Amino acid sequence: MTTTTDLAWFKSSYSGTQGDSCVEVAVGQQAVHVRDSKDATRPDFAVGRDGWAQFVRYAAGV
């Protein structure tokens, strides 16, 4: 079983290098995990891959 510490987390390309407010995401086998980049010790939340795809389409205005 994969834990969230085993996942490859990444920040948005829009994220600054000065500790700006941002989120990180990691793609798991069955879900996309999202966490606060400023405090990675806080719990993340996970959304199904289909739900994430719908969110990304909505955010992109497609």
C-alpha positions as CSV (number, residue, x, y, z in Angstrom):
1,M,0.0,0.0,0.0
2,T,1.3,3.5,-0.9
3,T,1.3,6.1,1.8
4,T,1.2,9.8,1.2
5,T,4.8,10.1,2.2
6,D,5.7,7.7,-0.7
7,L,4.1,9.9,-3.2
8,A,5.9,12.4,-5.5
9,W,4.5,15.8,-4.4
10,F,4.8,18.8,-6.7
11,K,3.8,22.5,-6.6
12,S,2.1,24.5,-9.3
13,S,4.3,26.1,-11.9
14,Y,2.6,29.3,-10.8
15,S,4.0,28.9,-7.3
16,G,6.7,31.4,-6.2
17,T,10.0,30.6,-4.7
18,Q,9.5,32.9,-1.7
19,G,7.3,30.6,0.4
20,D,4.1,31.9,-1.2
21,S,0.8,30.4,-0.4
22,C,0.4,27.3,-2.5
23,V,-0.8,23.8,-2.6
24,E,1.0,20.6,-3.6
25,V,-0.5,17.7,-5.4
26,A,0.5,14.1,-5.8
27,V,-1.1,11.6,-8.1
28,G,-1.8,8.2,-6.6
29,Q,-3.2,5.0,-8.2
30,Q,-6.8,5.8,-7.3
31,A,-6.8,9.4,-6.2
32,V,-5.1,12.8,-6.4
33,H,-3.9,14.1,-3.0
34,V,-3.7,17.8,-2.2
35,R,-1.9,19.4,0.7
36,D,-0.8,22.8,2.0
37,S,2.8,23.4,0.9
38,K,3.6,25.6,3.9
39,D,2.7,22.8,6.4
40,A,3.2,19.4,4.8
41,T,2.6,17.8,8.3
42,R,-1.1,18.7,8.2
43,P,-3.4,16.0,6.7
44,D,-3.9,16.1,3.0
45,F,-7.2,15.4,1.3
46,A,-7.8,13.1,-1.6
47,V,-10.2,13.3,-4.5
48,G,-10.9,10.6,-7.1
49,R,-9.1,10.9,-10.4
50,D,-12.4,11.6,-12.3
51,G,-13.3,14.3,-9.8
52,W,-9.9,15.9,-10.2
53,A,-10.2,15.9,-14.0
54,Q,-13.5,17.6,-13.7
55,F,-12.0,20.2,-11.4
56,V,-9.1,20.9,-13.7
57,R,-11.4,21.3,-16.7
58,Y,-13.6,23.7,-14.7
59,A,-10.6,25.7,-13.5
60,A,-9.3,25.9,-17.1
61,G,-12.6,27.1,-18.3
62,V,-13.1,24.2,-20.7
